[in-house]
Amino acid sequence: MRKSVGWAELVSALIAVIGAVVCWNAGVRLTAFPEVPDVSPAYTGTFYSGSWIALAALAVIVAGLLIVDGVRRLLTEGAPPTG
């Protein structure tokens, strides 16, 4: 039972990492501005959405915790120590 929960946690961690990448990509928006003759060159502006970036960071933290606990469950034998 413990090993199956460990594998489920590792799979959940992988899903959380994929979700973090999706959230990060949703939180970054590039805008291209054309050249204005005799005033400024063309450039690209980057807009970061704080809520998406924060959600990506939270997903990475959750994935890290799931990985640590999943590996612990897979590598230990018997009942967990208590007391």
Distance bins in CASP14 RR format, pairs under 12 A and 6 or more apart:
PFRMAT RR
TARGET T0000
AUTHOR 0000-0000-0000
RMODE 2
METHOD distances of the structure
MODEL  1
1 7 0 0 0 0 0 1 0 0 0 0 0
1 8 0 0 0 0 0 1 0 0 0 0 0
1 73 0 0 0 0 1 0 0 0 0 0 0
1 78 0 0 0 0 0 1 0 0 0 0 0
1 79 0 0 0 0 0 1 0 0 0 0 0
1 80 0 0 0 0 0 1 0 0 0 0 0
2 8 0 0 0 0 0 1 0 0 0 0 0
2 9 0 0 0 0 0 1 0 0 0 0 0
2 69 0 0 0 0 0 1 0 0 0 0 0
2 70 0 0 0 0 1 0 0 0 0 0 0
2 72 0 0 0 0 1 0 0 0 0 0 0
2 73 1 0 1 0 0 0 0 0 0 0 0
2 74 0 0 0 0 1 0 0 0 0 0 0
2 75 0 0 0 0 0 1 0 0 0 0 0
2 76 1 0 0 1 0 0 0 0 0 0 0
2 77 0 0 0 0 1 0 0 0 0 0 0
2 78 1 0 0 1 0 0 0 0 0 0 0
2 79 0 0 0 0 1 0 0 0 0 0 0
2 80 0 0 0 0 1 0 0 0 0 0 0
3 9 0 0 0 0 0 1 0 0 0 0 0
3 10 0 0 0 0 0 1 0 0 0 0 0
3 70 0 0 0 0 1 0 0 0 0 0 0
3 71 0 0 0 0 0 1 0 0 0 0 0
3 72 0 0 0 0 0 1 0 0 0 0 0
3 73 1 0 0 1 0 0 0 0 0 0 0
3 74 1 0 1 0 0 0 0 0 0 0 0
3 75 0 0 0 0 1 0 0 0 0 0 0
3 76 0 0 0 0 1 0 0 0 0 0 0
3 77 0 0 0 0 1 0 0 0 0 0 0
3 78 0 0 0 0 0 1 0 0 0 0 0
4 10 0 0 0 0 0 1 0 0 0 0 0
4 11 0 0 0 0 0 1 0 0 0 0 0
4 70 0 0 0 0 0 1 0 0 0 0 0
4 73 0 0 0 0 1 0 0 0 0 0 0
4 74 0 0 0 0 1 0 0 0 0 0 0
5 11 0 0 0 0 0 1 0 0 0 0 0
5 12 0 0 0 0 0 1 0 0 0 0 0
5 66 0 0 0 0 0 1 0 0 0 0 0
5 69 0 0 0 0 1 0 0 0 0 0 0
5 70 1 0 0 1 0 0 0 0 0 0 0
5 72 0 0 0 0 0 1 0 0 0 0 0
5 73 1 0 1 0 0 0 0 0 0 0 0
5 74 0 0 0 0 1 0 0 0 0 0 0
5 76 0 0 0 0 0 1 0 0 0 0 0
5 80 0 0 0 0 0 1 0 0 0 0 0
6 12 0 0 0 0 1 0 0 0 0 0 0
6 13 0 0 0 0 1 0 0 0 0 0 0
6 66 0 0 0 0 1 0 0 0 0 0 0
6 67 0 0 0 0 1 0 0 0 0 0 0
6 68 0 0 0 0 0 1 0 0 0 0 0
6 69 1 0 0 1 0 0 0 0 0 0 0
6 70 1 0 1 0 0 0 0 0 0 0 0
6 71 1 0 0 1 0 0 0 0 0 0 0
6 72 0 0 0 0 1 0 0 0 0 0 0
6 73 1 1 0 0 0 0 0 0 0 0 0
6 74 1 0 1 0 0 0 0 0 0 0 0
6 75 0 0 0 0 1 0 0 0 0 0 0
6 76 0 0 0 0 0 1 0 0 0 0 0
7 13 0 0 0 0 0 1 0 0 0 0 0
7 14 0 0 0 0 0 1 0 0 0 0 0
7 66 0 0 0 0 0 1 0 0 0 0 0
7 67 0 0 0 0 0 1 0 0 0 0 0
7 69 0 0 0 0 0 1 0 0 0 0 0
7 70 1 0 0 1 0 0 0 0 0 0 0
7 71 0 0 0 0 0 1 0 0 0 0 0
7 73 0 0 0 0 1 0 0 0 0 0 0
7 74 1 0 0 1 0 0 0 0 0 0 0
8 14 0 0 0 0 0 1 0 0 0 0 0
8 15 0 0 0 0 0 1 0 0 0 0 0
8 66 0 0 0 0 1 0 0 0 0 0 0
8 69 0 0 0 0 0 1 0 0 0 0 0
8 70 0 0 0 0 1 0 0 0 0 0 0
8 73 0 0 0 0 1 0 0 0 0 0 0
8 74 0 0 0 0 0 1 0 0 0 0 0
9 15 0 0 0 0 0 1 0 0 0 0 0
9 16 0 0 0 0 0 1 0 0 0 0 0
9 62 0 0 0 0 0 1 0 0 0 0 0
9 63 0 0 0 0 1 0 0 0 0 0 0
9 64 0 0 0 0 1 0 0 0 0 0 0
9 65 0 0 0 0 1 0 0 0 0 0 0
9 66 1 0 1 0 0 0 0 0 0 0 0
9 67 1 0 0 1 0 0 0 0 0 0 0
9 68 0 0 0 0 1 0 0 0 0 0 0
9 69 1 0 1 0 0 0 0 0 0 0 0
9 70 1 0 1 0 0 0 0 0 0 0 0
9 71 0 0 0 0 1 0 0 0 0 0 0
9 72 0 0 0 0 1 0 0 0 0 0 0
9 73 1 0 0 1 0 0 0 0 0 0 0
9 74 0 0 0 0 1 0 0 0 0 0 0
10 16 0 0 0 0 0 1 0 0 0 0 0
10 17 0 0 0 0 0 1 0 0 0 0 0
10 63 0 0 0 0 1 0 0 0 0 0 0
10 64 0 0 0 0 0 1 0 0 0 0 0
10 65 0 0 0 0 0 1 0 0 0 0 0
10 66 1 0 0 1 0 0 0 0 0 0 0
10 67 1 0 0 1 0 0 0 0 0 0 0
10 68 0 0 0 0 0 1 0 0 0 0 0
10 69 0 0 0 0 1 0 0 0 0 0 0
10 70 1 0 1 0 0 0 0 0 0 0 0
10 71 1 0 0 1 0 0 0 0 0 0 0
10 72 0 0 0 0 0 1 0 0 0 0 0
10 73 0 0 0 0 1 0 0 0 0 0 0
10 74 1 0 0 1 0 0 0 0 0 0 0
10 75 0 0 0 0 0 1 0 0 0 0 0
11 17 0 0 0 0 0 1 0 0 0 0 0
11 18 0 0 0 0 0 1 0 0 0 0 0
11 63 0 0 0 0 0 1 0 0 0 0 0
11 66 0 0 0 0 1 0 0 0 0 0 0
11 67 0 0 0 0 0 1 0 0 0 0 0
11 70 0 0 0 0 1 0 0 0 0 0 0
12 18 0 0 0 0 0 1 0 0 0 0 0
12 19 0 0 0 0 0 1 0 0 0 0 0
12 59 0 0 0 0 0 1 0 0 0 0 0
12 62 0 0 0 0 1 0 0 0 0 0 0
12 63 0 0 0 0 1 0 0 0 0 0 0
12 64 0 0 0 0 0 1 0 0 0 0 0
12 65 0 0 0 0 0 1 0 0 0 0 0
12 66 1 0 1 0 0 0 0 0 0 0 0
12 67 0 0 0 0 1 0 0 0 0 0 0
12 69 0 0 0 0 0 1 0 0 0 0 0
12 70 0 0 0 0 1 0 0 0 0 0 0
13 19 0 0 0 0 0 1 0 0 0 0 0
13 20 0 0 0 0 0 1 0 0 0 0 0
13 59 0 0 0 0 1 0 0 0 0 0 0
13 60 0 0 0 0 1 0 0 0 0 0 0
13 61 0 0 0 0 0 1 0 0 0 0 0
13 62 1 0 0 1 0 0 0 0 0 0 0
13 63 1 0 1 0 0 0 0 0 0 0 0
13 64 1 0 0 1 0 0 0 0 0 0 0
13 65 0 0 0 0 1 0 0 0 0 0 0
13 66 1 1 0 0 0 0 0 0 0 0 0
13 67 1 0 1 0 0 0 0 0 0 0 0
13 68 0 0 0 0 1 0 0 0 0 0 0
13 69 0 0 0 0 1 0 0 0 0 0 0
13 70 1 0 0 1 0 0 0 0 0 0 0
13 71 0 0 0 0 1 0 0 0 0 0 0
14 20 0 0 0 0 0 1 0 0 0 0 0
14 21 0 0 0 0 0 1 0 0 0 0 0
14 59 0 0 0 0 0 1 0 0 0 0 0
14 62 0 0 0 0 0 1 0 0 0 0 0
14 63 1 0 0 1 0 0 0 0 0 0 0
14 64 0 0 0 0 0 1 0 0 0 0 0
14 66 0 0 0 0 1 0 0 0 0 0 0
14 67 0 0 0 0 1 0 0 0 0 0 0
14 70 0 0 0 0 0 1 0 0 0 0 0
15 21 0 0 0 0 0 1 0 0 0 0 0
15 22 0 0 0 0 0 1 0 0 0 0 0
15 59 0 0 0 0 1 0 0 0 0 0 0
15 62 0 0 0 0 0 1 0 0 0 0 0
15 63 0 0 0 0 1 0 0 0 0 0 0
15 66 0 0 0 0 1 0 0 0 0 0 0
15 67 0 0 0 0 0 1 0 0 0 0 0
16 22 0 0 0 0 0 1 0 0 0 0 0
16 23 0 0 0 0 0 1 0 0 0 0 0
16 55 0 0 0 0 0 1 0 0 0 0 0
16 56 0 0 0 0 0 1 0 0 0 0 0
16 57 0 0 0 0 0 1 0 0 0 0 0
16 58 0 0 0 0 1 0 0 0 0 0 0
16 59 1 0 1 0 0 0 0 0 0 0 0
16 60 1 0 0 1 0 0 0 0 0 0 0
16 61 0 0 0 0 1 0 0 0 0 0 0
16 62 1 0 1 0 0 0 0 0 0 0 0
16 63 1 1 0 0 0 0 0 0 0 0 0
16 64 1 0 0 1 0 0 0 0 0 0 0
16 65 0 0 0 0 1 0 0 0 0 0 0
16 66 1 0 0 1 0 0 0 0 0 0 0
16 67 0 0 0 0 1 0 0 0 0 0 0
17 23 0 0 0 0 0 1 0 0 0 0 0
17 24 0 0 0 0 0 1 0 0 0 0 0
17 56 0 0 0 0 1 0 0 0 0 0 0
17 59 1 0 0 1 0 0 0 0 0 0 0
17 60 1 0 0 1 0 0 0 0 0 0 0
17 61 0 0 0 0 0 1 0 0 0 0 0
17 62 0 0 0 0 1 0 0 0 0 0 0
17 63 1 0 1 0 0 0 0 0 0 0 0
17 64 0 0 0 0 1 0 0 0 0 0 0
17 66 0 0 0 0 1 0 0 0 0 0 0
17 67 0 0 0 0 1 0 0 0 0 0 0
18 24 0 0 0 0 0 1 0 0 0 0 0
18 25 0 0 0 0 0 1 0 0 0 0 0
18 56 0 0 0 0 0 1 0 0 0 0 0
18 59 0 0 0 0 1 0 0 0 0 0 0
18 60 0 0 0 0 0 1 0 0 0 0 0
18 63 0 0 0 0 1 0 0 0 0 0 0
19 25 0 0 0 0 1 0 0 0 0 0 0
19 26 0 0 0 0 1 0 0 0 0 0 0
19 52 0 0 0 0 0 1 0 0 0 0 0
19 55 0 0 0 0 1 0 0 0 0 0 0
19 56 1 0 0 1 0 0 0 0 0 0 0
19 57 0 0 0 0 0 1 0 0 0 0 0
19 58 0 0 0 0 0 1 0 0 0 0 0
19 59 1 0 1 0 0 0 0 0 0 0 0
19 60 0 0 0 0 1 0 0 0 0 0 0
19 62 0 0 0 0 0 1 0 0 0 0 0
19 63 0 0 0 0 1 0 0 0 0 0 0
20 26 0 0 0 0 0 1 0 0 0 0 0
20 27 0 0 0 0 0 1 0 0 0 0 0
20 52 0 0 0 0 0 1 0 0 0 0 0
20 53 0 0 0 0 0 1 0 0 0 0 0
20 54 0 0 0 0 0 1 0 0 0 0 0
20 55 0 0 0 0 1 0 0 0 0 0 0
20 56 1 0 1 0 0 0 0 0 0 0 0
20 57 1 0 0 1 0 0 0 0 0 0 0
20 58 0 0 0 0 1 0 0 0 0 0 0
20 59 1 1 0 0 0 0 0 0 0 0 0
20 60 1 0 1 0 0 0 0 0 0 0 0
20 61 0 0 0 0 1 0 0 0 0 0 0
20 62 0 0 0 0 1 0 0 0 0 0 0
20 63 1 0 0 1 0 0 0 0 0 0 0
20 64 0 0 0 0 0 1 0 0 0 0 0
21 27 0 0 0 0 0 1 0 0 0 0 0
21 28 0 0 0 0 0 1 0 0 0 0 0
21 52 0 0 0 0 0 1 0 0 0 0 0
21 55 0 0 0 0 0 1 0 0 0 0 0
21 56 1 0 0 1 0 0 0 0 0 0 0
21 59 0 0 0 0 1 0 0 0 0 0 0
21 60 0 0 0 0 1 0 0 0 0 0 0
21 63 0 0 0 0 0 1 0 0 0 0 0
22 28 0 0 0 0 0 1 0 0 0 0 0
22 52 0 0 0 0 1 0 0 0 0 0 0
22 55 0 0 0 0 1 0 0 0 0 0 0
22 56 0 0 0 0 1 0 0 0 0 0 0
22 59 0 0 0 0 1 0 0 0 0 0 0
23 48 0 0 0 0 0 1 0 0 0 0 0
23 49 0 0 0 0 1 0 0 0 0 0 0
23 50 0 0 0 0 0 1 0 0 0 0 0
23 51 0 0 0 0 1 0 0 0 0 0 0
23 52 1 0 1 0 0 0 0 0 0 0 0
23 53 1 0 0 1 0 0 0 0 0 0 0
23 54 0 0 0 0 1 0 0 0 0 0 0
23 55 1 0 1 0 0 0 0 0 0 0 0
23 56 1 1 0 0 0 0 0 0 0 0 0
23 57 0 0 0 0 1 0 0 0 0 0 0
23 58 0 0 0 0 1 0 0 0 0 0 0
23 59 1 0 0 1 0 0 0 0 0 0 0
23 60 0 0 0 0 1 0 0 0 0 0 0
23 62 0 0 0 0 0 1 0 0 0 0 0
23 63 0 0 0 0 0 1 0 0 0 0 0
24 48 0 0 0 0 1 0 0 0 0 0 0
24 49 0 0 0 0 0 1 0 0 0 0 0
24 50 0 0 0 0 0 1 0 0 0 0 0
24 51 0 0 0 0 0 1 0 0 0 0 0
24 52 1 0 0 1 0 0 0 0 0 0 0
24 53 1 0 0 1 0 0 0 0 0 0 0
24 54 0 0 0 0 0 1 0 0 0 0 0
24 55 0 0 0 0 1 0 0 0 0 0 0
24 56 1 0 1 0 0 0 0 0 0 0 0
24 57 0 0 0 0 1 0 0 0 0 0 0
24 58 0 0 0 0 0 1 0 0 0 0 0
24 59 0 0 0 0 1 0 0 0 0 0 0
24 60 0 0 0 0 1 0 0 0 0 0 0
25 48 0 0 0 0 0 1 0 0 0 0 0
25 49 0 0 0 0 0 1 0 0 0 0 0
25 52 0 0 0 0 1 0 0 0 0 0 0
25 53 0 0 0 0 0 1 0 0 0 0 0
25 55 0 0 0 0 0 1 0 0 0 0 0
25 56 0 0 0 0 1 0 0 0 0 0 0
26 47 0 0 0 0 0 1 0 0 0 0 0
26 48 0 0 0 0 0 1 0 0 0 0 0
26 49 1 0 0 1 0 0 0 0 0 0 0
26 50 0 0 0 0 0 1 0 0 0 0 0
26 51 0 0 0 0 1 0 0 0 0 0 0
26 52 1 0 1 0 0 0 0 0 0 0 0
26 53 0 0 0 0 1 0 0 0 0 0 0
26 54 0 0 0 0 0 1 0 0 0 0 0
26 55 0 0 0 0 1 0 0 0 0 0 0
26 56 0 0 0 0 1 0 0 0 0 0 0
26 59 0 0 0 0 0 1 0 0 0 0 0
27 46 0 0 0 0 0 1 0 0 0 0 0
27 47 0 0 0 0 1 0 0 0 0 0 0
27 48 1 0 0 1 0 0 0 0 0 0 0
27 49 1 0 1 0 0 0 0 0 0 0 0
27 50 1 0 0 1 0 0 0 0 0 0 0
27 51 0 0 0 0 1 0 0 0 0 0 0
27 52 1 1 0 0 0 0 0 0 0 0 0
27 53 1 0 1 0 0 0 0 0 0 0 0
27 54 0 0 0 0 1 0 0 0 0 0 0
27 55 0 0 0 0 1 0 0 0 0 0 0
27 56 1 0 0 1 0 0 0 0 0 0 0
27 57 0 0 0 0 0 1 0 0 0 0 0
28 44 0 0 0 0 0 1 0 0 0 0 0
28 45 0 0 0 0 0 1 0 0 0 0 0
28 46 1 0 0 1 0 0 0 0 0 0 0
28 47 1 0 0 1 0 0 0 0 0 0 0
28 48 1 0 1 0 0 0 0 0 0 0 0
28 49 1 0 0 1 0 0 0 0 0 0 0
28 50 0 0 0 0 0 1 0 0 0 0 0
28 52 0 0 0 0 1 0 0 0 0 0 0
28 53 1 0 0 1 0 0 0 0 0 0 0
28 56 0 0 0 0 1 0 0 0 0 0 0
29 44 0 0 0 0 0 1 0 0 0 0 0
29 45 0 0 0 0 1 0 0 0 0 0 0
29 46 1 0 0 1 0 0 0 0 0 0 0
29 47 1 0 1 0 0 0 0 0 0 0 0
29 48 1 0 0 1 0 0 0 0 0 0 0
29 49 1 0 0 1 0 0 0 0 0 0 0
29 50 0 0 0 0 0 1 0 0 0 0 0
29 52 0 0 0 0 1 0 0 0 0 0 0
29 53 0 0 0 0 0 1 0 0 0 0 0
30 43 0 0 0 0 0 1 0 0 0 0 0
30 44 1 0 1 0 0 0 0 0 0 0 0
30 45 1 0 0 1 0 0 0 0 0 0 0
30 46 1 0 1 0 0 0 0 0 0 0 0
30 47 1 0 0 1 0 0 0 0 0 0 0
30 48 0 0 0 0 0 1 0 0 0 0 0
31 42 0 0 0 0 0 1 0 0 0 0 0
31 43 0 0 0 0 1 0 0 0 0 0 0
31 44 1 0 0 1 0 0 0 0 0 0 0
31 45 1 0 1 0 0 0 0 0 0 0 0
31 46 1 0 0 1 0 0 0 0 0 0 0
31 47 1 0 0 1 0 0 0 0 0 0 0
31 48 0 0 0 0 0 1 0 0 0 0 0
32 41 0 0 0 0 0 1 0 0 0 0 0
32 42 1 0 0 1 0 0 0 0 0 0 0
32 43 1 0 0 1 0 0 0 0 0 0 0
32 44 1 0 1 0 0 0 0 0 0 0 0
32 45 1 0 0 1 0 0 0 0 0 0 0
32 46 0 0 0 0 0 1 0 0 0 0 0
33 39 0 0 0 0 0 1 0 0 0 0 0
33 40 0 0 0 0 1 0 0 0 0 0 0
33 41 0 0 0 0 1 0 0 0 0 0 0
33 42 1 0 0 1 0 0 0 0 0 0 0
33 43 1 0 1 0 0 0 0 0 0 0 0
33 44 1 0 0 1 0 0 0 0 0 0 0
33 45 1 0 0 1 0 0 0 0 0 0 0
33 46 0 0 0 0 0 1 0 0 0 0 0
34 40 0 0 0 0 1 0 0 0 0 0 0
34 41 0 0 0 0 1 0 0 0 0 0 0
34 42 1 0 1 0 0 0 0 0 0 0 0
34 43 0 0 0 0 1 0 0 0 0 0 0
34 44 0 0 0 0 0 1 0 0 0 0 0
35 41 1 0 1 0 0 0 0 0 0 0 0
35 42 1 0 1 0 0 0 0 0 0 0 0
35 43 0 0 0 0 1 0 0 0 0 0 0
35 44 0 0 0 0 0 1 0 0 0 0 0
36 42 0 0 0 0 1 0 0 0 0 0 0
36 43 0 0 0 0 0 1 0 0 0 0 0
46 53 0 0 0 0 0 1 0 0 0 0 0
47 53 0 0 0 0 0 1 0 0 0 0 0
48 54 0 0 0 0 0 1 0 0 0 0 0
48 56 0 0 0 0 0 1 0 0 0 0 0
49 55 0 0 0 0 1 0 0 0 0 0 0
49 56 0 0 0 0 0 1 0 0 0 0 0
50 56 0 0 0 0 1 0 0 0 0 0 0
50 57 0 0 0 0 1 0 0 0 0 0 0
50 58 0 0 0 0 0 1 0 0 0 0 0
51 57 0 0 0 0 0 1 0 0 0 0 0
51 58 0 0 0 0 0 1 0 0 0 0 0
52 58 0 0 0 0 0 1 0 0 0 0 0
52 59 0 0 0 0 0 1 0 0 0 0 0
53 59 0 0 0 0 0 1 0 0 0 0 0
53 60 0 0 0 0 0 1 0 0 0 0 0
54 60 0 0 0 0 0 1 0 0 0 0 0
54 61 0 0 0 0 0 1 0 0 0 0 0
55 61 0 0 0 0 0 1 0 0 0 0 0
55 62 0 0 0 0 0 1 0 0 0 0 0
56 62 0 0 0 0 0 1 0 0 0 0 0
56 63 0 0 0 0 0 1 0 0 0 0 0
57 63 0 0 0 0 0 1 0 0 0 0 0
57 64 0 0 0 0 0 1 0 0 0 0 0
58 64 0 0 0 0 0 1 0 0 0 0 0
58 65 0 0 0 0 0 1 0 0 0 0 0
59 65 0 0 0 0 0 1 0 0 0 0 0
59 66 0 0 0 0 0 1 0 0 0 0 0
60 66 0 0 0 0 0 1 0 0 0 0 0
60 67 0 0 0 0 0 1 0 0 0 0 0
61 67 0 0 0 0 0 1 0 0 0 0 0
61 68 0 0 0 0 0 1 0 0 0 0 0
62 68 0 0 0 0 0 1 0 0 0 0 0
62 69 0 0 0 0 0 1 0 0 0 0 0
63 69 0 0 0 0 0 1 0 0 0 0 0
63 70 0 0 0 0 0 1 0 0 0 0 0
64 70 0 0 0 0 1 0 0 0 0 0 0
64 71 0 0 0 0 0 1 0 0 0 0 0
64 72 0 0 0 0 0 1 0 0 0 0 0
65 71 0 0 0 0 0 1 0 0 0 0 0
65 72 0 0 0 0 0 1 0 0 0 0 0
66 72 0 0 0 0 0 1 0 0 0 0 0
66 73 0 0 0 0 0 1 0 0 0 0 0
67 73 0 0 0 0 0 1 0 0 0 0 0
67 74 0 0 0 0 0 1 0 0 0 0 0
68 74 0 0 0 0 0 1 0 0 0 0 0
68 75 0 0 0 0 0 1 0 0 0 0 0
69 75 0 0 0 0 0 1 0 0 0 0 0
69 76 0 0 0 0 0 1 0 0 0 0 0
69 80 0 0 0 0 0 1 0 0 0 0 0
70 76 0 0 0 0 1 0 0 0 0 0 0
72 80 0 0 0 0 1 0 0 0 0 0 0
72 81 0 0 0 0 0 1 0 0 0 0 0
73 79 0 0 0 0 0 1 0 0 0 0 0
73 80 0 0 0 0 1 0 0 0 0 0 0
END
